[in-house]
């Protein structure tokens, strides 16, 4: 475990390599799994406030589900807030492009400059999972075979997980924190030589 500020990081975040390959996995992380994407409590209002701009990008089945229930649910395993999922497994915010790649409808609205919220931070951070423990946050690399092509590409291009996820890590923990992480990573690599 590595400590950077108030964050506890698994060593895999510095050592493992990763470059997402959507053309290969087809966005499977948005379709498969035990529950929807983790949501922060403060993200509920943000998403609620942008729903009118997001709905035009959503599938009819997802719209029907959120009208009957909500866009969020509680994970039955731990009670945490998550995005609602359809019976087929897709997050309600998934839509598919012409190549069958799962895309986030929130991010689609963001990319069209219709909203200022990119997507839930847990989605943006994936394959890092963040969990708050008191005043600390644990950051762990989530190993999942659907990301094997991303791991191969990361090895090929020599991109560590934390560098691939620079933008969402800064979004979550700040620029100053990320600069400290860069220094810790450099020291970590030098100590292994």
Beta strands, then each sheet from edge to edge (+ up, - down):
strand 1: 2-4
strand 2: 7-9
strand 3: 72-74
strand 4: 81-83
strand 5: 94-96
strand 6: 102-104
strand 7: 128-133
strand 8: 136-141
sheet 1: 1+ 2- 8- 7+
sheet 2: 3+ 4-
sheet 3: 5+ 6-
end
